[in-house]
Amino acid sequence: MRLSTLLIVMAVSTLGWDVDFVSAQGFGLPGGGGNAAAPSSGFPTTGPQTSVSPTTTGQTAVQSLGQSPVAATSVAADKTLPSNAGQKYRKYDLSPYTGHLNQVVRPEQAVVDWIIRETGSDAWFSPPFGFLNADHNTLSVYHTPEMHQVVGEVVEKFVAGDTEPQVLSVKVLNVGNPNWRNRAHLLMQHVGVDSPGVQAWLLSKENAAMVMNQLRQRTDTRIKHDLNLVLHNGQTHKLTSTLGKNYVRNMRQTPTGWPPYEPETGEIHVGYKVEISPLLSTDGKVIDCVIKAEIDQLDKLLPVDLELPLQNNQVHRAQIDVPQVVSWRLNERFRWPSDMILLLSCGVVASPDGKPESPMSFLNMGMLTGTTTGRADALMFIQFKGRASANLTHTGPSMQMAAPHNPTSRGRY
């Protein structure tokens, strides 16, 4: 057996195999390793790519005896980047922004998030070739001049904008009948929304005060939250309130035989997860805000009676529960003048169930989608109020510092 293997290896070494070899070479990116350093200017070298000869030093090949050869693609030997679309490499200084956020974990991630919101993710994962990378002080971008124009405008809002914490006022209330629109219709400017069942309007501060006064005069209006959230410009903040509820989902036989059956319980996590990310223009006159909400509420448990067989030809009666869940999703980006107020209607959803509120839950969707059979129109007023330092003497609704979003989580776009 060993002699046969040795003869095969000798034959392979003498005659060769018709296979492609795989080699890997660095592209000479800034700060990277490799056999050759990047140019002194800090820019990667761009130019046409060349294939690698199978005899290049440092190549490796994997070929199992008795298996068919596997084709492999050669990698460029020179340290160049594709520039067929006129791509350029540029660095953007983020320190004027990130230097003020020492208590925020990875503040530069907000810059990357907003760039991808503006450009879309496909621009970085499809031709022409490009990349986007950020550390605490520097944003490195390799792409076309048109893409650099978009990136530069986003970066400008961070580094040249206001670095002080800002205040976002949020009022959440329920109206039993959606006919409040009858009197308020002419005071509001309609805004298009993609999420099903959601409507949005823009109001001047004067008109918003009139609409709020009309709502307060109604007997079916309930104000649930009136808070001022302190947010850093561009940063994503996450508010979460979930609760696990148990129910009987199945009946199974007991291993001991008595009792003959035992309940198997399940758990449903109900509540809400809300992410808010506001970004001001350089002059503070326009606010961009991404609002993402995931709400799951248990409307009720539907009982189902079971008749389970016993050994003495009798039946064991038991009951399981089938959850009836109300779910609602919102992922929208709104842009409006900072001196106006955005009004959102989440549609007619389940009305409040009277449970106590958490002082931190400005969007307690348990209040908006409760377990009662009634329904109500859920409304949300969002107003930009400027710097937090200018609102410290505010004597109205309490101010809450929102917890920053976990930078390692995904699905942020």
N, C-alpha and C positions, 0 to 999 in steps of 0.2 A: 504493500500500500504506500509506504513512504517512498519507495523507488519510483512508483508511478507518478506520485505528486511531484517529485523532483524533476522527472522527465518533462512533465507538463510545464513547469515553471521555466525550465531551460528553453523549451520550444517557444514560449511566449516572449522570453527575453530576446530570442534570436529573430523571430519572424515579426513580432509587434502585433498590436491590436488596432483596429481601425476605430478609434474612439476619440472624442473631443476631451480636452483637459480643461479644468476649471482653475482659474487663477484669480487672485484678489489683490488689487492695488488701491492705495489711498488716493483720494482726489485732491489732496493738498488744501483741505479746508482750513480756515483760520484756527490756530491753536491745536491742530491735529498732529498726530504722529506721522509715521511713514518715512520713506527713505530720503525724501526731498522736502525742504521747508517751503512754505508758502512765500509768495513774493513779499518784499519788504513793505509794500504798500498795504499789506493785509488783505488784498483781494485775491480770490482764487483765479488761477489761470484758466482762460476759456479758449476753446478751439475745437477742431474736429477730433473725433475719437479714432483710435487705431486698434486693431485686433492684436491679440497676444499670440506669439508663436508657441507651439507646444514645447519648445525646448527652452523657454524662458526660465531663468533661475528662480527657485522659490515656488514653482508650480507643484500641485499635488493632483493625483488621480486616484479614484477608487474604482476598482473593477473586481467583481467577485467571479471566481472561476465557475464555469458552468452556467452563467447568466448572460443574457443579451446585453450588449453595450448600451449605455444610456447617453443620449445626446445632451450636451451642456453648452451654455452660451459663454463665449469668451468675454472677459471684462477688459475695459480700456487699460492699456499699460501706462500711458502718460497721465500726468496729474492735471487733467483738464475737466471743465464742466461744459455741458452743451450750451451753445449760445446762438442757436439757429434762429431764435425769435428776438435777438437783440437783448438778452437778459443781462442785467447788471447786478453787481454786488454792492450793497450799502449797509452801513451801520447807523443805528439811531440811538441817541443818548436818552436813556430813560431816567437817569438819576434825578433830574428836577422833580419828577413825580414820585418815584419809589423812595427817594431819600426822606420823604415826609411820612412814610407808612412803615415805620420800624416795627410796629406791633401787629402788622398784617403778614400772614404767611404767604410768601411768593406773590407780592403785589403785581409783579410783571405779568402774571397769568391773565389779569384783566385786560391788558393791552392785546395779548394774543386772542383772547375770546372775542373782543370787539372787532378786531381785524377780520376774523373768520366770519363773524356775523355780517360784516360789510361786503366781503368778497365772495363768501360761500366757500365751503370746504373743497369743492371740486377743483378750484383754481390751483390748489397745492398738491393735488394727487392725480393730475392729468396733464397732458401736454399743454403748453410748453413746460419744460422742466424748471422747477423752482423749489425753494425751501424757506422756512420761517423758523427762527429759533430765538429764544430770549433767556437772558439771565437777569440778575437783579438790576444791573445798570445798563445793559446793552441789548438792543434788538437787532438781529442779523437777518437780512432779507436778500434773497437772490431771485429776481424775477424781471419781467419786462418793465420798461419805463412807465407804461400805463398802470401797471399794478403798483409800482412805487408811488405814483401819484395818489392812489387811494390809501395806501399804507401811511403815507406822510400826513394826509389829512386826519386820519384817526389818531396817529401819534401826537399831532399838534394839540388835539383836544385834551390829552393827558398832561403833556409837559408844559404847555402854555396856559392851561386852564387853572381854575381855582383848586388848590390842593387842600383847603380846609374842609372839614366835614360839613355836609349839607343836610338840610331838614326836608323830609318829604311827609306831608300831612296826608293821612289816610282816614277816611270815614266810611264805615260799613253799616248799612241799615237795610231793613226789610220793609216792603210795602205789600199789604195783603192783596191789593188789586192793581194790575198794571195800567189801569186807566188814568194814572197820574200823568201820563204822557199827553193827555188831552190839553191840559192847561200849560204844560211846560214845553210843548213841541216847538213853538215859535221862538223860544229862548235858547234853543240848543242847535248846534251845528253837527250834523251826522258825520261819522267817521266809519269807513269800511273796516270790517273785521272778518277774518277767515274762519275762526272757531265757530262751530255750529251753536246756535242759540244765544250767542253773545252779541250785544250791541254796544256802541261807543259814541259819545258826543263830546264836543268841545264847548266850553262855556266861558264867557268873561267872568271876572270875579263878581261883578254886579249881578249878572244873570244867575250865576250859581247861588248867590245869596237869596235871590227871589225864588228859585226852585227849591232850595232847602227850606225856606219859610213855608212854601206851599205844602211840602211833605210833612213838616212839623205840625201843621194844622189838621192833618188827617188822623183819624182815630185808629187806622190800621197800620201806622208807621211805627217801627221799633228801631231805635238807634242802638247798634250793638257795640261798635268800637269807634273811638275818636282819638287817634294817637298821632304823635309826631315822631317819625323814625329818623334817626341820625345815621346817615350813610356817607361813605367815602365815594367821591366821584369815580364812576366806572366800575367799582367793585361789585361783585355779586354777593348778595346776602340771602341767607336761607332761613326761613321760619318753618318749624316742623312741630306738629302736635298730633300724635297717633296714640291709639289705645287698642289693646288686644281684647277681643270679645270671644268667649268660648261658646260652643254649641255642640250638640250631639249629632255627629255626622254619620254614624254607623253603629250597628250592634254586632258583636262578634261572640263566638263561643268561648267560654272560659276553659282554660286548660285543666282546672280541677273538677269540672263538671257541675259545680254548684257555686253560685247560681248558674243556671244553664247559659245565660247570655249576660254580657256586660257592655256598657256603652263605650264607644270610642269617640273621644272628643276631638274637635278641631278648633282652630283659632282664626279669626278674621281681624286684620289690622285696619281699623277705621280711623279717619281723621284727614289731615291735609298736609301737603308739602308745598310751600310757596317759595319761589326764588324771584328776587327783584334786583335788577341791575340798571341804575340810572347813569347816563352820561351827558354832561352839559357841553354845549358848544363853548368855544374859547371866550366869547363875550358874555356867556351866561344867558343868552336870549332864547335859546332852543334847548329842549331837553329830549333826549332819546331814552326810552325806558323799555326794557324787556321784562315781561311778567310771565312767569311759568307757574302753573298751579296744577296739582294732582290731588283730587279729592275722592275719597272712597268712604261712603257712609252706609251703615246697615239700616235699611228701611224697616225691615221686620223679618222674623223667622217664621217660615211656613211649616206647621207640624204635619208629619206624615205617620200614620199608624201602620205598624208591621205586625204580621202574624207569623211567628217563627215556630217551626216544628219541635216537638219534644219526643222522647223515646217511647212514652206511653200513649202515643197517638193523640196527644193533646197539643194545644198550641200555647205559645208564650207571647203575650201581647206586649209590645213595646212601641216607643215613639222616637222618631228622629226628626231633625230640623233641616230644612232647606233654606239657606239664607237668600234674602232678596236684597241685593246690593244696589245702591245708587252711586254711580261713578261719573265724574266730570273732569274734563281736561281743558286746559287753556295754555297756549304757548303763542304769545303775540308780542310784537314789537310796535310801540307807539312813538310818534315824534310830534311834538306840539310846542307852540310858544310857551316859554316858562311863565309868562304872566297870565296864562289861561289855565283852566281847570279841566281835567279829564274825568268824564263820568262813564263808568262801565255798568252795564246791566248783565248779570249772569243768567238771566232768564228766570222763569217761574220754577223754583225748586222747592224742596220740602221746607216747611216753616220751622221756627225754633222749637226745641223740645224743653226749654226751661232749665237746662242744666247750668251749673255755675260756670262763669267764664274764667279763663286764665288771664292774668294781667298782661302777659306777653303775647297773647294770641290775637293780634289785630285782625286776622282773617280766620276766626274760629268758624270753619265751615260746618262744624257740628251745629252751630247756631243757624246756618243757612240751609243745611240739608239734614234736618233732624229726623227723628223716628215717628213723628206724628203724621196723621193723614192729611193735614192741611198743607197748602202751598202758598208761597209768597215770592214777590219779585225782589231779588237780591241786588242791591246797588252799592257801588264803590266810587267815592269821590277821591281823586288823587291831585294834590296841589303841591307845587314846588315853592318852598318858603325861604330859600336863601341859606346863608351861612348859619351854622349852629350857634356861633358866638353872638350873632344878632338876635337869636331867639331864646337866649338863656333866661331873660326876664319874663318870658311868656308865662302867663298865669292860667292859660286854658288847659287843654288836654295834656296829659303827661307825656314826657319825651322818653323814648325807648331807643337804646342802642341795639341795632340788629346784629345778630351773630354772623360773622363772615362765612361765606360759602367754603366748603371743603375743596381745596384746589386739586385734590387727586381724583375727584369724582368725574364721571364722564357724562355724556348725553346732555351737554350744556347748550347745544345750539338748536 
